[in-house]
Amino acid sequence: MGSAGGSIACCLPPAAIRKIFQLSKDRIGQYRDRIDFIESASAPLPGADKERLCKLLPKTRLYTCYGSSEASSTCMLDYNRFRGMDNCVGKAVPNSRIIIVDDEHNEIRSSKNNVGLIACMGDGNMDGYVNDPALTTEVLKDGIVYMNDLGYMDDEGFVYIIGRKGDVINVGGLKVAPVEVESAVLAYDGIADCICIAIEDEITSNALKLLVVMEEGYELDYWDLASFLLKRLEPFKIPRAYEVVSRIERTYNGKLNWKFYRQ
């Protein structure tokens, strides 16, 4: 934070940004002439929250960073400058290089319809886990850190994250990234938080269920929400079941805890 009367800069995880909106609505916009930049990391920032910040802070540098403990920060995007790029985390930072690989770690030419695992080369990569060579070889090979994230890279070098490999839900052979559904849901008025999970289905093996936390004074209209989502997502990505809950389980660092719901 800057001194009183000076400029402000801060690093906030996406969960903290959402909490600011829940507790203070749009009052962060009062500081539009003082906030120099806001950086977020640790988890994807929902598209609705990006749009809201851009509207409230049109002159502020708004950064989303992508990386890991094993590879440090590898990509960065000022989404106030590059607007409308859903799921994009920017280009590789200096001294880093991103490649997309298949399950056998062979580099592929990726696209929105041909995603793969994200891998990183660069000076920020770890040397290995302390006293755990077996685990090291699962993640690090020939200086390349292999993430557990699915994504692709466009012709300009912008990297897009689809979701964690283990979190993608197979719905009748079609793969759905929960984060894409959740990002669309959070653009609907009155929803404070949500998570998309898998439930059993006799026909498609898995179906989507949406858990939502409503803002005070709002009630959920299931049919209206489904109609809203159909304008933003393919039909197979529309949740089959809906439930209003009092809270969404998150990890210690604010990430959605999909593992809790799988248990």
C-alpha positions, -999 to +999 in steps of 0.1 A: +000+000+000+011+035-007+013+062+020-017+084+028-025+106-001-002+086-024-008+058-049-019+023-039-007-011-052-017-045-039-016-082-045-049-099-038-060-135-044-092-138-064-111-149-033-102-116-016-114-096-046-147-114-045-149-108-008-143-071-013-173-070-038-195-089-013-187-066+016-183-032-001-201-036-034-185-011-059-169+013-034-134+003-046-142+025-075-139+056-053-102+050-054-099+048-092-074+078-093-052+063-065-049+026-073-018+021-095-022-016-099-038-047-085-022-081-090-040-114-085-026-149-085-031-184-070-063-191-089-082-180-120-100-147-116-137-151-128-145-132-160-173-113-143-149-100-116-124-089-143-151-069-161-163-053-129-128-042-119-121-028-154-153-008-153-146+005-118-109+011-123-105+021-160-070+036-155-056+010-131-032-017-143-050-050-135-027-080-136-034-117-134-004-139-129+000-176-136+026-199-123+033-225-096+056-231-066+078-252-089+080-227-117+074-193-100+054-167-120+055-177-157+028-156-174+012-122-168-017-103-184-029-067-179-066-075-185-075-038-184-055-035-215-064-068-232-101-070-225-125-098-234-098-125-234-116-151-212-094-177-195-062-159-208-033-155-184-011-136-208+022-143-224+054-159-209+074-134-188+111-128-196+134-158-190+104-182-193+090-202-221+057-220-222+049-251-243+018-273-245+023-311-244+003-343-246+000-369-219+034-384-230+050-349-227+054-345-264+051-309-275+019-303-296+005-274-317-024-265-294-057-246-300-090-240-283-101-274-297-068-292-291-058-285-255-029-301-237-008-299-205+011-267-198+048-270-193+074-243-185+111-238-191+131-210-176+154-196-149+126-196-123+121-234-123+130-254-092+159-277-090+137-304-073+119-313-042+141-316-011+148-353-003+122-365-027+137-375-060+108-398-070+083-369-068+107-346-085+109-369-116+071-367-119+071-329-123+106-320-135+123-335-165+153-321-183+147-287-167+110-286-178+083-283-152+051-300-162+020-284-147-013-302-140-032-275-159-049-280-193-047-252-217-036-239-251-016-211-267-027-190-296-006-178-326+004-146-308+017-165-278-012-158-254-017-187-230-053-198-220-060-220-190-090-244-193-087-260-158-069-285-136-066-319-153-080-337-123-109-312-120-123-315-156-157-333-156-165-358-184-201-354-194-210-382-219-176-379-235-175-341-235-151-324-212-162-295-190-139-273-170-158-262-138-140-228-138-157-219-171-191-227-158-184-209-125-171-178-143-203-175-163-225-181-132-208-153-113-220-128-140-256-134-129-270-108-105-274-119-069-249-148-068-221-142-043-202-175-048-206-208-065-190-241-074-197-266-102-194-303-092-201-337-108-230-359-098-238-394-111-261-398-141-275-430-156-271-419-192-240-397-193-222-412-163-216-377-150-238-346-149-232-311-136-245-297-103-242-261-093-240-250-057-246-213-052-245-188-023-270-159-028-264-123-019-286-110+008-321-101-005-319-124-036-336-157-043-325-180-071-347-184-102-334-217-115-350-214-150-338-179-154-303-188-145-303-217-169-315-194-197-288-169-188-261-196-190-274-209-224-264-175-239-229-180-227-221-217-227-226-247-249-257-268-239-237-296-224-221-272-200-254-262-184-258-277-149-285-303-145-291-297-108-290-266-086-288-260-049-286-229-027-261-233+001-249-211+029-212-213+020-188-228-005-158-249+008-124-234-001-088-243+007-066-224+031-055-200+003-090-193-010-092-217-039-124-236-046-121-270-029-134-294-055-117-323-037-140-317-007-171-322-029-156-353-046-153-370-013 
